[in-house]
Amino acid sequence: MNIKHITAAVAGLSLIAFAVSANAHGSMKPLHGGIVTMTGETVVELVRAPKGVDVYITEEDEPLAASGLSGKLIVTAAGAKAETPLAAQAGNRMSAPGLKIPAGAKVVVALTAKGSGAKTLASFTVK
């Protein structure tokens, strides 16, 4: 083998390693039509729906049980800040029924694990 083959092999392995590490913590594709962000290893999807707001939580592509979390939404819009509690639903969904988030608002999803007290904060800007 000459140096060109070695260089090509190293470059190829680097690309494979990068592709694997880029997807190691889970998919950033919205699964429910919302907007997605990652904080640590937790992926949070914020969905504005006609009947309110839903939040879906996953970790490494595995749903986290909403029943093990408490949470709230902190919405800042037009200079005003409001907090709304999130209610655990089936599976990995939490909801704030009736809440309307206007375009341009900044939203923080604040979650706390009921057992450990670990906190997760996810920030969004709604378009």
Secondary structure, DSSP 8 states (H G I E B T S, - for coil): --HHHHHHHHHHHHHHHHHHHHTTT---S-SSSSEEEEETTEEEEEEEETTEEEEEEEETTEE--GGGEEEEEEEEETTEEEEEEEEE-STTEEEEET----TT-EEEEEEEETTT--EEEEEEE--
